């Protein structure tokens, strides 16, 4: 391969990426990758938040440039069991903490290519992964047309184990990706005939067990989806992708579909998961809380039924065969009282009244004044045990809503009465408020889920409402539970916004984390509720463990 002509002899050194590399790191990413990376990603790299990285610099450069980045690799440590290749490893169930290193980005500036710099950077990653006893492999995705990178990984003995169809969406065009793995510390998948046989038998046994259990429980009807997708019942994909294994060097993949299919469009970071929520001494809502649902504008029956069923589900025991349950999510909200030292009594939520405002009596733009007007007309009692909830139709605009705020809660001026307003995600920032049922309008492109109740608007409204309800109860007067430093840009980080974008364990930016698939509808859900309904409920901050908590 042709080498570059330099007027000097480059002296390449490798070091960790530092905060002073921020600007150049962003610039090189923008120059060489077709995907735009968020600033949170770069902040996490330079501050080593959940990311390990190496920089290549040319020490022979003249003063001022000798420490300047000319190449980099960034990677993230992930739990093996939560990845799409967990089942391809020599997995030891007695060691559930086995990890993998996932390479996020690798790049070398053009004038320094073909000098072996990328190879050395990858070697650093492999060395690091090998030094972590629990680590079983290094893996990555590469777009199918990236010949230099594919050659590089093959030369370095990475195994191409899958081709993922339409994995990337760039400028409206779909591209496949290859999944490459380099095993370390004996992490290779089972390959001897005996191991293969054991793996197949164990797969079939678990499949049979799961089918038998389903028949016994009569939980779900005939599966329309291929069984190998359903067996792990973790991930739904609206566009039914096929995992194929066309790449050469592929080895020992028994059934690609049997693995969990995750939408790992380069593992971005969770945006708000690091927020820590603390108690500030103020009152919380407790006891019997009566909701007045104000349907502002035109709504169909589905929205009303789904929202009411969600409220009912907060206290509904669907039985041992229907786990996890929405009520467990509510139990976490109830636990805030205990953490605040106010005892542990239940918080009973009931819909006591419903009002429809079909004539948009306060106009079609939600502002502070709008809320006062609507609530005055409805007469909701005025005390802290009655919560009016304004749910707006799709032709109503909400000012100041969108990212991390698709609903809001507050209290009426001069009174103790809390209220909630829920925007309509079909029209209000659908790329943010209707995600994961709708494609995101920022961040990585990810696979969308089918709404569990078959109605994107209603199911997304449940998510927004659940968030606002959780925060209204735990921080009704802005003196309860919230993040200390959260008032930047007028945003208060509270019980639900602290865990924005998370619906199941293993979530990262653009990926919901574990969710289940209803084989009948293809709907993604994580909790069973009343009347046989299923819901996708957002993560909330668990004040006992100081971390985000999800149903799955
Ligand atoms: N054509 C074919 N093979 C190539 C090429 C090329 N243009 N460039 C590198 N290779 C292969 C060769 O096999 C080479 O081995 P050889 O020298 O023995 O023939 C091997 O890669 C090692 O080459 P390096 O010199 O270490 O690679 P380099 O430093 O040039 O960086 C890289 C390669 C990172 C792919 C570079 O071209 C680049 O930055 N491209 C743009 C960004 C990118 O595509 N990054 C990878 C995306 S995948 C990810 O990020 C997870």
Boltz pocket constraint, residues with backbone or C-beta under 6 A from the ligand:
constraints:
  - pocket:
      binder: B
      contacts: [[A, 1], [A, 32], [A, 33], [A, 103], [A, 104], [A, 105], [A, 106], [A, 107], [A, 108], [A, 109], [A, 112], [A, 113], [A, 114], [A, 115], [A, 116], [A, 117], [A, 118], [A, 119], [A, 120], [A, 140], [A, 141], [A, 142], [A, 143], [A, 146], [A, 147], [A, 148], [A, 149], [A, 151], [A, 152], [A, 153], [A, 155]]
      max_distance: 6.0
